[in-house]
Amino acid sequence: MQAGKGDFELSMDELRVVSQYAVESAEEVLSVFEETNPEDLRPRLAIEAAWAFVHGAARTNVQRVTALDAHRAAKEVAGAAAEFAARSAGDAAAAAYLHPLAKATRVGHILRAAANAARAAELTAGEDPAEGEALIERARRRATPTLIDVLRRYPRAPVGKSRVAHLMQALDSSLCTPCCGVRLLRLRES
């Protein structure tokens, strides 16, 4: 993929690594959505589209359409945990369209699926932050050197006030520190 002036290179192989990272997070909480709304297949289709790209299929409009559809499902489902699970699935499909633009907002294409999955887990457990921390820790451990290299090409995750933003910032910090996240940030203090 050719990058524009002031930006950097981002290969299809690297995009597949980013997409795999995102879809693995989304899969962890897909059941949260499906238990609430089993007839709505949109989040599952987004995850399937992400996996197809990861396994070598061309990046097509399928990833975009299923990402948008999963985000629509998030707006329509009853229950906040199911909403965040559907958002995570949409973010996983959208990860295939990470652009090599050095903007902090692009970090969401890499880490937001994990942050939304962590929030879904917290809500499922009655607002238990330990559940979110556990998912963030699993996401940190799953990060490959290639993923971390891609992440480090971008500015730090944007500062936000929402719990998802705090989870994403914590994951970003744990992956981009020199020690590469030997210690997970205390999310409860965020």
SVG drawing of the C-alpha trace seen along z (x, -y; Angstrom):
<svg xmlns="http://www.w3.org/2000/svg" viewBox="-34 -15 46 33">
<polyline fill="none" stroke="black" stroke-width="0.4" points="0.0,0.0 1.5,-3.3 1.6,-5.9 1.2,-9.6 3.6,-12.4 4.6,-12.5 3.2,-9.0 4.7,-5.6 4.3,-2.2 1.8,0.4 1.8,3.8 -1.1,6.1 0.7,8.7 0.8,6.1 -2.9,5.3 -3.7,9.0 -1.8,9.1 -3.8,6.0 -7.0,7.6 -6.2,10.9 -5.5,9.1 -8.8,7.2 -10.9,10.2 -9.4,12.4 -10.6,9.8 -14.1,9.5 -14.6,13.3 -14.1,13.4 -17.4,11.5 -19.5,12.4 -21.6,14.8 -22.6,11.8 -24.3,10.3 -25.7,13.6 -27.2,14.5 -29.2,11.3 -30.1,11.3 -29.5,14.7 -31.4,14.0 -29.2,11.0 -26.2,12.3 -24.6,8.9 -21.8,9.1 -21.0,12.7 -20.8,11.8 -18.4,9.0 -16.2,11.4 -16.4,13.9 -15.4,11.1 -12.4,10.1 -11.3,13.8 -11.6,14.1 -9.3,11.2 -6.9,12.5 -6.7,15.9 -5.8,14.3 -9.0,13.0 -8.8,9.7 -9.7,6.6 -13.1,5.7 -16.3,3.9 -17.4,6.9 -15.3,5.8 -16.7,2.2 -20.3,3.3 -20.2,5.9 -18.4,3.4 -21.1,0.8 -23.8,3.5 -22.3,4.7 -22.2,1.1 -25.9,0.7 -26.7,3.8 -24.9,2.3 -27.3,-0.7 -30.3,1.5 -29.6,4.2 -31.0,4.0 -28.3,4.1 -25.0,2.2 -22.9,5.4 -24.3,6.7 -23.9,3.2 -20.1,3.2 -19.8,6.8 -21.3,5.8 -19.1,2.7 -16.1,5.0 -17.2,7.1 -17.6,4.1 -14.2,2.8 -12.7,6.1 -14.0,6.0 -13.0,2.3 -9.4,3.1 -8.7,4.2 -9.0,0.6 -6.4,-0.9 -4.7,-3.6 -1.0,-4.6 -1.9,-8.1 0.1,-9.3 -3.0,-10.3 -3.8,-9.2 -7.4,-8.5 -6.2,-5.7 -5.0,-3.7 -8.6,-2.8 -8.5,-0.6 -5.8,1.4 -7.0,1.4 -10.7,0.4 -12.0,4.0 -10.1,5.1 -11.3,2.1 -14.9,2.7 -14.6,6.4 -13.1,5.5 -16.0,3.1 -18.6,5.8 -16.9,8.2 -17.0,5.7 -20.7,5.0 -21.5,8.7 -19.9,9.1 -21.9,6.4 -19.4,3.5 -16.5,5.5 -13.3,3.7 -11.3,6.9 -13.0,8.5 -12.0,5.7 -8.5,5.8 -8.3,9.5 -9.3,9.0 -6.9,6.1 -4.1,8.3 -5.0,11.2 -4.9,8.7 -1.5,7.4 -0.1,10.9 -1.5,11.7 0.3,8.7 3.0,9.9 6.2,7.9 4.7,7.0 1.5,5.6 3.6,3.6 5.8,2.3 2.7,1.1 1.2,-0.5 4.4,-2.4 4.2,-4.1 1.1,-6.0 0.9,-8.7 -0.4,-7.5 -4.1,-6.7 -6.2,-9.8 -7.3,-10.9 -10.9,-10.3 -13.4,-10.4 -15.2,-7.1 -14.4,-3.8 -13.6,-2.4 -11.1,-5.3 -9.5,-4.6 -9.2,-0.8 -7.7,-1.6 -5.2,-4.1 -4.1,-1.5 -3.6,1.1 -1.7,-1.3 0.5,-2.3 1.2,1.3 2.2,2.1 4.2,-0.9 6.3,-1.4 10.0,-0.3 9.3,2.6 6.4,3.6 3.9,3.7 5.5,5.9 3.1,4.3 -0.6,3.6 -1.7,0.1 -4.1,-0.1 -7.3,-0.8 -9.4,-1.5 -7.3,-4.7 -8.2,-5.9"/>
</svg>
